[in-house]
Amino acid sequence: MGTLHDWIGVALAGAVFGIGMALTTGPRKAPDGSKTGWSWADGVSYALLGLFFGIGIMFGWKAFHPPFVFILLLAIGGAFAVAKLAPLNPPRIDKSPPIDKSPYRQ
Protein backbone atom coordinates (compact mmCIF):
# COMPACT_ATOMS: atom_id res chain seq x y z
CA MET A 1 0.00 0.00 0.00
CA GLY A 2 2.97 2.34 0.01
CA THR A 3 4.89 4.21 2.64
CA LEU A 4 4.04 7.45 4.34
CA HIS A 5 6.39 9.21 1.94
CA ASP A 6 4.40 7.85 -1.01
CA TRP A 7 1.08 9.02 0.43
CA ILE A 8 2.45 12.49 1.17
CA GLY A 9 3.52 12.59 -2.47
CA VAL A 10 0.01 11.52 -3.49
CA ALA A 11 -1.48 14.36 -1.42
CA LEU A 12 0.92 16.96 -2.82
CA ALA A 13 0.57 15.86 -6.44
CA GLY A 14 -3.22 15.65 -6.05
CA ALA A 15 -3.40 19.09 -4.45
CA VAL A 16 -1.34 20.67 -7.23
CA PHE A 17 -3.47 18.98 -9.88
CA GLY A 18 -6.80 19.78 -8.18
CA ILE A 19 -5.93 23.42 -7.58
CA GLY A 20 -4.64 23.72 -11.13
CA MET A 21 -7.89 22.31 -12.50
CA ALA A 22 -9.95 24.65 -10.33
CA LEU A 23 -8.00 27.69 -11.49
CA THR A 24 -8.14 26.79 -15.18
CA THR A 25 -11.83 25.86 -15.39
CA GLY A 26 -13.29 28.74 -13.39
CA PRO A 27 -16.75 28.96 -11.83
CA ARG A 28 -19.71 27.00 -13.14
CA LYS A 29 -22.11 28.45 -15.67
CA ALA A 30 -25.85 27.89 -15.58
CA PRO A 31 -27.74 26.76 -18.69
CA ASP A 32 -28.83 30.37 -19.30
CA GLY A 33 -25.18 31.49 -19.45
CA SER A 34 -24.98 33.22 -16.07
CA LYS A 35 -22.15 32.37 -13.71
CA THR A 36 -23.33 30.59 -10.59
CA GLY A 37 -19.95 30.69 -8.83
CA TRP A 38 -18.08 27.90 -7.10
CA SER A 39 -20.03 25.06 -5.57
CA TRP A 40 -19.24 22.27 -3.15
CA ALA A 41 -19.51 19.85 -6.06
CA ASP A 42 -16.60 21.53 -7.82
CA GLY A 43 -14.40 21.12 -4.76
CA VAL A 44 -15.33 17.48 -4.25
CA SER A 45 -14.85 16.52 -7.89
CA TYR A 46 -11.49 18.32 -8.10
CA ALA A 47 -10.33 16.62 -4.89
CA LEU A 48 -11.33 13.17 -6.16
CA LEU A 49 -9.68 13.75 -9.53
CA GLY A 50 -6.60 15.00 -7.67
CA LEU A 51 -6.57 11.75 -5.68
CA PHE A 52 -6.76 9.78 -8.93
CA PHE A 53 -3.94 11.82 -10.47
CA GLY A 54 -1.75 11.63 -7.34
CA ILE A 55 -2.05 7.85 -7.07
CA GLY A 56 -1.31 7.49 -10.75
CA ILE A 57 1.79 9.69 -10.52
CA MET A 58 3.24 8.20 -7.33
CA PHE A 59 2.48 4.52 -7.85
CA GLY A 60 2.59 4.26 -11.64
CA TRP A 61 1.61 0.84 -12.97
CA LYS A 62 1.28 -0.52 -9.42
CA ALA A 63 -1.90 1.58 -9.17
CA PHE A 64 -3.69 -0.92 -11.43
CA HIS A 65 -3.43 -3.76 -8.90
CA PRO A 66 -5.85 -4.36 -6.04
CA PRO A 67 -6.55 -2.47 -3.72
CA PHE A 68 -5.42 0.66 -5.61
CA VAL A 69 -7.64 -0.08 -8.58
CA PHE A 70 -10.71 0.04 -6.34
CA ILE A 71 -9.66 3.42 -4.95
CA LEU A 72 -9.06 4.71 -8.48
CA LEU A 73 -12.45 3.53 -9.73
CA LEU A 74 -14.24 5.04 -6.75
CA ALA A 75 -12.40 8.35 -7.21
CA ILE A 76 -13.25 8.60 -10.91
CA GLY A 77 -16.84 7.43 -10.47
CA GLY A 78 -17.40 9.75 -7.52
CA ALA A 79 -15.94 12.74 -9.32
CA PHE A 80 -18.15 12.28 -12.36
CA ALA A 81 -21.24 11.49 -10.27
CA VAL A 82 -20.82 14.61 -8.16
CA ALA A 83 -20.17 16.78 -11.21
CA LYS A 84 -23.26 15.52 -13.03
CA LEU A 85 -25.72 15.17 -10.15
CA ALA A 86 -25.03 18.46 -8.37
CA PRO A 87 -27.48 21.25 -9.18
CA LEU A 88 -26.16 24.11 -11.27
CA ASN A 89 -28.33 26.77 -9.68
CA PRO A 90 -28.40 27.26 -5.92
CA PRO A 91 -31.87 27.25 -4.34
CA ARG A 92 -33.58 30.63 -4.40
CA ILE A 93 -33.74 32.57 -1.16
CA ASP A 94 -36.85 34.58 -0.47
CA LYS A 95 -35.61 38.11 0.25
CA SER A 96 -39.00 39.71 0.79
CA PRO A 97 -39.61 41.09 4.28
CA PRO A 98 -41.64 38.84 6.55
CA ILE A 99 -45.31 39.72 6.92
CA ASP A 100 -46.15 40.67 10.48
CA LYS A 101 -49.56 39.17 11.33
CA SER A 102 -49.48 40.25 14.92
CA PRO A 103 -52.89 41.44 16.20
CA TYR A 104 -51.14 44.13 18.29
CA ARG A 105 -49.52 45.81 15.31
CA GLN A 106 -51.52 48.37 13.40
C-alpha positions, 0 to 999 in steps of 0.5 A: 500500500505504500509508505508514508512518503508515497502518500504524502507525495500523493497528497501533494501531487493531487493538491497541485493537480486539483488546484490547477484544474480549479484555477483553469476551469473557473466557476460554473455556468448555468444553462442560461449562461450566467455564472453561478460561482463555485459550488461544493460539487466543484471542490469534491470533484477536483479533490477526487480527480486529484486523488486519482492523479496523485495515485497514478503519478506516485504509484505508476503501474502498481496503481492498477493492482488491487486495492489501488484499482478500487480506490481509483475507480471510486475516485473517478466514479465519484468525481463524475457522479458529483459533477453531473448530479449536483445542481447548477443553480443554488436554491432561491432565497426569499428576500421579501420582508416577513409579513407581520400578522401580529394582532397588536400591530396596526 
